[in-house]
Amino acid sequence: MSIDSKEDLDGILAAGRLVADTMRHMVTSIRAGMTTLELDQIGRRYFEERGGRSAPELTYRFPGATCISVNEEAAHGIPGSRILEKGDVINVDVSLELNGYFADMGYTTFIEPVSVDTRRLIDTSRYALDQAIRAARHGAKIAEVGRVIEKSARLRGFKVIRNLAGHGVGRALHEEPVDLVNYYDPGDRRKLRSGQVIALETFVSTGAEQVIQKRDGWTLTTRDNSRVAQFEHTLIVRDGKALVATA
C-alpha cells in the first residue's frame, strides 16, 4: 500500500496504535504459569473491545487471535495449552485490521531468570530492527536494509533466519513488496518509495539460519532448538526517517 490521502495516513496510524496498545497490554500481562491461550485471550478481549479484528484469523483462518511463539519457535505459534515457565523466551506477534487498514507488530520478551546470552540475543534483534528502520527511507535499496539487519546480528555473534521476511502491509496483511529479507541479496534491485507501508521484521538466532514447519501446519521452529528473537514494526517510508505506525 502507498499512502495517497490523509484518510489513508490516519487509518494506518489508528490501526498501528491499536496494535501497539494491544501488544503492551499482552506483554505486561505475561506471567509464569499462564498458558499461551490465556495470553492470547487477554489480547483478543482488548482489541475487540476497541473495534479491531485479528488479521491472521481474518486472512488465513489462523487458529488464534495472535501468534505466540516460545523459545525455539520463531513464528506463527498457535496459542494453546503450553504453560509459560521461568526462563522462557516469548515472542508475541499482533496483527490487526481496523476500519479497513492493517498493521503488524512483533515483540520478544522473557520470564526471569534468563542468561546473559539470551538477553544479548533479544537486544540484538531489537537493535537490528532499529538500524533497519533508520535505513528504510525513500530511494534506499531493499537489499541494503537486509544488509543492515544481517550485519547487526553477525557483529554480535548471532545469525539471521533466511527463510522468514518482512512484507508490505496496509489494505491487507501481506502485500507488495514481499520478501523483505534479513540478509543482503545482491540480486534484489528494488528500491523503497516514499509513502510505502511496510512491516520490517528481524529474526535473529543463536545458530540456525532456517526454520521448518511443525506438524500443526502453522508453527515455524528451528531444527536444532536454536532460540530466536523477533521484532517487527509497521512503518511508512518517507524522504527522511520512516514514520513508525506501531511505535
Contacts in CASP RR format, 6 or more apart in sequence:
PFRMAT RR
TARGET T0000
AUTHOR 0000-0000-0000
METHOD contacts of the structure
MODEL  1
MSIDSKEDLDGILAAGRLVADTMRHMVTSIRAGMTTLELDQIGRRYFEER
GGRSAPELTYRFPGATCISVNEEAAHGIPGSRILEKGDVINVDVSLELNG
YFADMGYTTFIEPVSVDTRRLIDTSRYALDQAIRAARHGAKIAEVGRVIE
KSARLRGFKVIRNLAGHGVGRALHEEPVDLVNYYDPGDRRKLRSGQVIAL
ETFVSTGAEQVIQKRDGWTLTTRDNSRVAQFEHTLIVRDGKALVATA
1 8 0 8 1.000
1 12 0 8 1.000
1 168 0 8 1.000
1 169 0 8 1.000
1 170 0 8 1.000
1 171 0 8 1.000
1 175 0 8 1.000
1 196 0 8 1.000
1 197 0 8 1.000
2 193 0 8 1.000
2 195 0 8 1.000
2 196 0 8 1.000
2 197 0 8 1.000
3 9 0 8 1.000
3 12 0 8 1.000
3 195 0 8 1.000
3 197 0 8 1.000
3 236 0 8 1.000
8 101 0 8 1.000
9 236 0 8 1.000
11 98 0 8 1.000
11 99 0 8 1.000
11 100 0 8 1.000
11 101 0 8 1.000
12 101 0 8 1.000
12 103 0 8 1.000
12 170 0 8 1.000
12 197 0 8 1.000
12 234 0 8 1.000
12 236 0 8 1.000
12 245 0 8 1.000
13 245 0 8 1.000
14 98 0 8 1.000
14 99 0 8 1.000
14 101 0 8 1.000
15 96 0 8 1.000
15 97 0 8 1.000
15 98 0 8 1.000
15 99 0 8 1.000
15 100 0 8 1.000
15 101 0 8 1.000
15 102 0 8 1.000
15 103 0 8 1.000
15 170 0 8 1.000
15 234 0 8 1.000
15 245 0 8 1.000
16 96 0 8 1.000
16 98 0 8 1.000
16 103 0 8 1.000
16 105 0 8 1.000
16 234 0 8 1.000
16 245 0 8 1.000
16 246 0 8 1.000
17 245 0 8 1.000
17 246 0 8 1.000
18 47 0 8 1.000
18 50 0 8 1.000
18 51 0 8 1.000
18 52 0 8 1.000
18 96 0 8 1.000
18 98 0 8 1.000
18 103 0 8 1.000
19 47 0 8 1.000
19 94 0 8 1.000
19 95 0 8 1.000
19 96 0 8 1.000
19 103 0 8 1.000
19 104 0 8 1.000
19 105 0 8 1.000
19 234 0 8 1.000
19 246 0 8 1.000
20 105 0 8 1.000
20 246 0 8 1.000
20 247 0 8 1.000
21 46 0 8 1.000
21 50 0 8 1.000
22 43 0 8 1.000
22 46 0 8 1.000
22 47 0 8 1.000
22 66 0 8 1.000
22 94 0 8 1.000
22 96 0 8 1.000
23 92 0 8 1.000
23 94 0 8 1.000
23 105 0 8 1.000
23 106 0 8 1.000
23 107 0 8 1.000
23 246 0 8 1.000
25 42 0 8 1.000
25 43 0 8 1.000
25 46 0 8 1.000
26 39 0 8 1.000
26 42 0 8 1.000
26 43 0 8 1.000
26 46 0 8 1.000
26 66 0 8 1.000
26 92 0 8 1.000
26 94 0 8 1.000
27 92 0 8 1.000
27 107 0 8 1.000
27 109 0 8 1.000
29 39 0 8 1.000
29 42 0 8 1.000
30 39 0 8 1.000
30 84 0 8 1.000
30 90 0 8 1.000
30 109 0 8 1.000
30 111 0 8 1.000
31 84 0 8 1.000
31 111 0 8 1.000
32 84 0 8 1.000
32 85 0 8 1.000
32 86 0 8 1.000
32 88 0 8 1.000
32 111 0 8 1.000
33 83 0 8 1.000
33 84 0 8 1.000
33 85 0 8 1.000
34 83 0 8 1.000
34 84 0 8 1.000
35 79 0 8 1.000
35 80 0 8 1.000
35 81 0 8 1.000
35 82 0 8 1.000
35 83 0 8 1.000
35 84 0 8 1.000
36 68 0 8 1.000
36 70 0 8 1.000
36 77 0 8 1.000
36 78 0 8 1.000
36 79 0 8 1.000
36 80 0 8 1.000
36 81 0 8 1.000
36 82 0 8 1.000
36 84 0 8 1.000
37 79 0 8 1.000
37 80 0 8 1.000
37 81 0 8 1.000
39 68 0 8 1.000
39 79 0 8 1.000
39 84 0 8 1.000
39 92 0 8 1.000
40 64 0 8 1.000
40 65 0 8 1.000
40 66 0 8 1.000
40 68 0 8 1.000
40 79 0 8 1.000
40 80 0 8 1.000
41 65 0 8 1.000
41 79 0 8 1.000
43 65 0 8 1.000
43 66 0 8 1.000
43 94 0 8 1.000
44 54 0 8 1.000
44 64 0 8 1.000
44 65 0 8 1.000
44 66 0 8 1.000
47 53 0 8 1.000
47 54 0 8 1.000
47 65 0 8 1.000
47 94 0 8 1.000
47 96 0 8 1.000
51 98 0 8 1.000
52 96 0 8 1.000
52 97 0 8 1.000
52 98 0 8 1.000
53 96 0 8 1.000
53 97 0 8 1.000
53 98 0 8 1.000
54 62 0 8 1.000
54 64 0 8 1.000
54 65 0 8 1.000
54 66 0 8 1.000
54 95 0 8 1.000
54 96 0 8 1.000
54 97 0 8 1.000
55 95 0 8 1.000
55 96 0 8 1.000
55 97 0 8 1.000
55 102 0 8 1.000
55 104 0 8 1.000
55 173 0 8 1.000
56 62 0 8 1.000
56 64 0 8 1.000
56 65 0 8 1.000
56 66 0 8 1.000
56 67 0 8 1.000
56 95 0 8 1.000
56 173 0 8 1.000
57 64 0 8 1.000
57 65 0 8 1.000
58 97 0 8 1.000
58 173 0 8 1.000
59 172 0 8 1.000
59 173 0 8 1.000
59 174 0 8 1.000
60 173 0 8 1.000
62 76 0 8 1.000
62 78 0 8 1.000
62 218 0 8 1.000
63 78 0 8 1.000
63 79 0 8 1.000
63 218 0 8 1.000
64 78 0 8 1.000
64 79 0 8 1.000
65 79 0 8 1.000
66 79 0 8 1.000
66 92 0 8 1.000
66 93 0 8 1.000
66 94 0 8 1.000
66 95 0 8 1.000
67 75 0 8 1.000
67 76 0 8 1.000
67 77 0 8 1.000
67 78 0 8 1.000
67 79 0 8 1.000
67 91 0 8 1.000
67 92 0 8 1.000
67 93 0 8 1.000
68 77 0 8 1.000
68 78 0 8 1.000
68 79 0 8 1.000
68 90 0 8 1.000
68 91 0 8 1.000
68 92 0 8 1.000
68 93 0 8 1.000
69 75 0 8 1.000
69 76 0 8 1.000
69 77 0 8 1.000
69 90 0 8 1.000
69 91 0 8 1.000
69 93 0 8 1.000
69 219 0 8 1.000
69 220 0 8 1.000
69 228 0 8 1.000
69 230 0 8 1.000
70 77 0 8 1.000
70 82 0 8 1.000
70 84 0 8 1.000
70 88 0 8 1.000
70 89 0 8 1.000
70 90 0 8 1.000
70 91 0 8 1.000
71 88 0 8 1.000
71 89 0 8 1.000
71 225 0 8 1.000
71 227 0 8 1.000
72 221 0 8 1.000
72 222 0 8 1.000
72 225 0 8 1.000
72 226 0 8 1.000
72 227 0 8 1.000
72 228 0 8 1.000
73 91 0 8 1.000
73 219 0 8 1.000
73 220 0 8 1.000
73 221 0 8 1.000
73 228 0 8 1.000
74 91 0 8 1.000
74 161 0 8 1.000
74 164 0 8 1.000
74 203 0 8 1.000
74 205 0 8 1.000
74 211 0 8 1.000
74 220 0 8 1.000
74 221 0 8 1.000
74 222 0 8 1.000
74 228 0 8 1.000
74 230 0 8 1.000
75 91 0 8 1.000
75 93 0 8 1.000
75 164 0 8 1.000
75 203 0 8 1.000
75 211 0 8 1.000
75 219 0 8 1.000
75 220 0 8 1.000
75 230 0 8 1.000
76 93 0 8 1.000
76 218 0 8 1.000
76 219 0 8 1.000
76 220 0 8 1.000
77 218 0 8 1.000
77 219 0 8 1.000
77 220 0 8 1.000
78 216 0 8 1.000
78 218 0 8 1.000
78 219 0 8 1.000
84 90 0 8 1.000
84 111 0 8 1.000
85 111 0 8 1.000
86 111 0 8 1.000
86 112 0 8 1.000
86 113 0 8 1.000
87 110 0 8 1.000
87 111 0 8 1.000
87 112 0 8 1.000
87 113 0 8 1.000
87 114 0 8 1.000
87 118 0 8 1.000
88 110 0 8 1.000
88 111 0 8 1.000
89 108 0 8 1.000
89 109 0 8 1.000
89 110 0 8 1.000
89 114 0 8 1.000
89 118 0 8 1.000
89 121 0 8 1.000
89 122 0 8 1.000
89 227 0 8 1.000
89 229 0 8 1.000
90 108 0 8 1.000
90 109 0 8 1.000
90 110 0 8 1.000
90 111 0 8 1.000
91 106 0 8 1.000
91 107 0 8 1.000
91 108 0 8 1.000
91 228 0 8 1.000
91 229 0 8 1.000
91 230 0 8 1.000
92 106 0 8 1.000
92 107 0 8 1.000
92 108 0 8 1.000
92 109 0 8 1.000
93 104 0 8 1.000
93 105 0 8 1.000
93 106 0 8 1.000
93 230 0 8 1.000
93 232 0 8 1.000
94 104 0 8 1.000
94 105 0 8 1.000
94 106 0 8 1.000
95 102 0 8 1.000
95 103 0 8 1.000
95 104 0 8 1.000
95 105 0 8 1.000
95 169 0 8 1.000
95 173 0 8 1.000
96 102 0 8 1.000
96 103 0 8 1.000
97 173 0 8 1.000
100 171 0 8 1.000
101 170 0 8 1.000
101 171 0 8 1.000
102 169 0 8 1.000
102 170 0 8 1.000
102 171 0 8 1.000
102 172 0 8 1.000
102 173 0 8 1.000
103 169 0 8 1.000
103 170 0 8 1.000
103 199 0 8 1.000
103 234 0 8 1.000
103 245 0 8 1.000
103 246 0 8 1.000
104 169 0 8 1.000
104 173 0 8 1.000
104 199 0 8 1.000
104 232 0 8 1.000
104 234 0 8 1.000
104 246 0 8 1.000
105 199 0 8 1.000
105 232 0 8 1.000
105 233 0 8 1.000
105 234 0 8 1.000
105 246 0 8 1.000
106 201 0 8 1.000
106 230 0 8 1.000
106 231 0 8 1.000
106 232 0 8 1.000
106 233 0 8 1.000
107 231 0 8 1.000
107 232 0 8 1.000
108 122 0 8 1.000
108 125 0 8 1.000
108 126 0 8 1.000
108 229 0 8 1.000
108 230 0 8 1.000
108 231 0 8 1.000
109 122 0 8 1.000
110 118 0 8 1.000
110 119 0 8 1.000
110 122 0 8 1.000
117 206 0 8 1.000
118 227 0 8 1.000
120 156 0 8 1.000
121 158 0 8 1.000
121 204 0 8 1.000
121 205 0 8 1.000
121 206 0 8 1.000
121 227 0 8 1.000
121 229 0 8 1.000
122 229 0 8 1.000
124 152 0 8 1.000
124 153 0 8 1.000
124 156 0 8 1.000
124 158 0 8 1.000
124 204 0 8 1.000
124 229 0 8 1.000
125 153 0 8 1.000
125 202 0 8 1.000
125 203 0 8 1.000
125 204 0 8 1.000
125 229 0 8 1.000
125 230 0 8 1.000
125 231 0 8 1.000
126 202 0 8 1.000
126 229 0 8 1.000
126 231 0 8 1.000
127 152 0 8 1.000
127 156 0 8 1.000
128 148 0 8 1.000
128 149 0 8 1.000
128 152 0 8 1.000
128 153 0 8 1.000
128 182 0 8 1.000
128 202 0 8 1.000
128 204 0 8 1.000
128 231 0 8 1.000
129 149 0 8 1.000
129 200 0 8 1.000
129 201 0 8 1.000
129 202 0 8 1.000
129 231 0 8 1.000
129 232 0 8 1.000
129 233 0 8 1.000
131 148 0 8 1.000
131 149 0 8 1.000
131 152 0 8 1.000
132 145 0 8 1.000
132 146 0 8 1.000
132 148 0 8 1.000
132 149 0 8 1.000
132 152 0 8 1.000
132 200 0 8 1.000
132 202 0 8 1.000
133 200 0 8 1.000
133 233 0 8 1.000
133 235 0 8 1.000
133 241 0 8 1.000
133 242 0 8 1.000
133 244 0 8 1.000
134 148 0 8 1.000
134 241 0 8 1.000
135 144 0 8 1.000
135 145 0 8 1.000
135 148 0 8 1.000
136 145 0 8 1.000
136 192 0 8 1.000
136 198 0 8 1.000
136 200 0 8 1.000
136 235 0 8 1.000
136 237 0 8 1.000
136 242 0 8 1.000
137 192 0 8 1.000
137 237 0 8 1.000
137 238 0 8 1.000
137 239 0 8 1.000
137 240 0 8 1.000
137 241 0 8 1.000
137 242 0 8 1.000
138 192 0 8 1.000
138 193 0 8 1.000
138 194 0 8 1.000
138 195 0 8 1.000
138 237 0 8 1.000
138 238 0 8 1.000
138 239 0 8 1.000
138 240 0 8 1.000
139 191 0 8 1.000
139 192 0 8 1.000
139 193 0 8 1.000
140 191 0 8 1.000
140 192 0 8 1.000
141 188 0 8 1.000
141 189 0 8 1.000
141 190 0 8 1.000
141 191 0 8 1.000
141 192 0 8 1.000
142 177 0 8 1.000
142 180 0 8 1.000
142 188 0 8 1.000
142 190 0 8 1.000
142 191 0 8 1.000
142 192 0 8 1.000
143 184 0 8 1.000
143 185 0 8 1.000
143 186 0 8 1.000
143 187 0 8 1.000
143 188 0 8 1.000
143 189 0 8 1.000
143 190 0 8 1.000
144 184 0 8 1.000
145 180 0 8 1.000
145 192 0 8 1.000
145 200 0 8 1.000
146 180 0 8 1.000
146 181 0 8 1.000
146 182 0 8 1.000
146 183 0 8 1.000
146 184 0 8 1.000
146 185 0 8 1.000
147 183 0 8 1.000
147 184 0 8 1.000
149 160 0 8 1.000
149 182 0 8 1.000
149 183 0 8 1.000
149 202 0 8 1.000
150 160 0 8 1.000
150 182 0 8 1.000
150 183 0 8 1.000
150 184 0 8 1.000
152 202 0 8 1.000
153 159 0 8 1.000
153 160 0 8 1.000
153 182 0 8 1.000
153 202 0 8 1.000
153 204 0 8 1.000
154 160 0 8 1.000
158 204 0 8 1.000
158 205 0 8 1.000
158 206 0 8 1.000
158 207 0 8 1.000
159 204 0 8 1.000
159 205 0 8 1.000
159 206 0 8 1.000
159 207 0 8 1.000
159 208 0 8 1.000
159 209 0 8 1.000
160 182 0 8 1.000
160 183 0 8 1.000
160 202 0 8 1.000
160 203 0 8 1.000
160 204 0 8 1.000
160 205 0 8 1.000
160 209 0 8 1.000
161 182 0 8 1.000
161 203 0 8 1.000
161 204 0 8 1.000
161 205 0 8 1.000
161 208 0 8 1.000
161 209 0 8 1.000
161 210 0 8 1.000
161 211 0 8 1.000
161 228 0 8 1.000
162 181 0 8 1.000
162 182 0 8 1.000
162 183 0 8 1.000
162 209 0 8 1.000
162 210 0 8 1.000
163 210 0 8 1.000
163 211 0 8 1.000
164 182 0 8 1.000
164 201 0 8 1.000
164 203 0 8 1.000
164 211 0 8 1.000
164 220 0 8 1.000
165 178 0 8 1.000
165 179 0 8 1.000
165 180 0 8 1.000
165 181 0 8 1.000
165 182 0 8 1.000
165 201 0 8 1.000
166 179 0 8 1.000
166 180 0 8 1.000
166 181 0 8 1.000
166 198 0 8 1.000
166 199 0 8 1.000
166 200 0 8 1.000
166 201 0 8 1.000
166 232 0 8 1.000
167 174 0 8 1.000
167 175 0 8 1.000
167 177 0 8 1.000
167 178 0 8 1.000
167 179 0 8 1.000
167 180 0 8 1.000
167 198 0 8 1.000
167 199 0 8 1.000
168 174 0 8 1.000
168 175 0 8 1.000
168 176 0 8 1.000
168 177 0 8 1.000
168 178 0 8 1.000
168 180 0 8 1.000
168 196 0 8 1.000
168 197 0 8 1.000
168 198 0 8 1.000
168 199 0 8 1.000
169 175 0 8 1.000
169 197 0 8 1.000
169 198 0 8 1.000
169 199 0 8 1.000
169 234 0 8 1.000
170 197 0 8 1.000
170 234 0 8 1.000
175 197 0 8 1.000
177 190 0 8 1.000
177 196 0 8 1.000
177 198 0 8 1.000
179 188 0 8 1.000
180 198 0 8 1.000
180 199 0 8 1.000
180 200 0 8 1.000
180 201 0 8 1.000
181 188 0 8 1.000
182 201 0 8 1.000
182 202 0 8 1.000
182 203 0 8 1.000
182 204 0 8 1.000
192 198 0 8 1.000
192 237 0 8 1.000
193 237 0 8 1.000
194 237 0 8 1.000
194 238 0 8 1.000
194 239 0 8 1.000
195 236 0 8 1.000
195 237 0 8 1.000
195 238 0 8 1.000
196 236 0 8 1.000
196 237 0 8 1.000
197 234 0 8 1.000
197 235 0 8 1.000
197 236 0 8 1.000
197 237 0 8 1.000
197 245 0 8 1.000
198 234 0 8 1.000
198 235 0 8 1.000
198 237 0 8 1.000
199 232 0 8 1.000
199 233 0 8 1.000
199 234 0 8 1.000
199 235 0 8 1.000
200 232 0 8 1.000
200 233 0 8 1.000
200 235 0 8 1.000
201 230 0 8 1.000
201 231 0 8 1.000
201 232 0 8 1.000
202 229 0 8 1.000
202 230 0 8 1.000
202 231 0 8 1.000
202 232 0 8 1.000
203 228 0 8 1.000
203 229 0 8 1.000
203 230 0 8 1.000
204 228 0 8 1.000
204 229 0 8 1.000
204 230 0 8 1.000
205 222 0 8 1.000
205 226 0 8 1.000
205 227 0 8 1.000
205 228 0 8 1.000
206 226 0 8 1.000
206 227 0 8 1.000
206 228 0 8 1.000
207 222 0 8 1.000
207 224 0 8 1.000
207 226 0 8 1.000
208 222 0 8 1.000
208 223 0 8 1.000
208 224 0 8 1.000
208 226 0 8 1.000
208 228 0 8 1.000
210 222 0 8 1.000
210 223 0 8 1.000
211 220 0 8 1.000
211 221 0 8 1.000
211 222 0 8 1.000
211 223 0 8 1.000
211 228 0 8 1.000
212 220 0 8 1.000
212 221 0 8 1.000
212 222 0 8 1.000
212 223 0 8 1.000
213 219 0 8 1.000
213 220 0 8 1.000
213 221 0 8 1.000
214 220 0 8 1.000
214 221 0 8 1.000
222 228 0 8 1.000
232 246 0 8 1.000
233 244 0 8 1.000
233 245 0 8 1.000
233 246 0 8 1.000
233 247 0 8 1.000
234 244 0 8 1.000
234 245 0 8 1.000
234 246 0 8 1.000
235 242 0 8 1.000
235 243 0 8 1.000
235 244 0 8 1.000
235 245 0 8 1.000
235 246 0 8 1.000
236 242 0 8 1.000
236 243 0 8 1.000
236 245 0 8 1.000
END
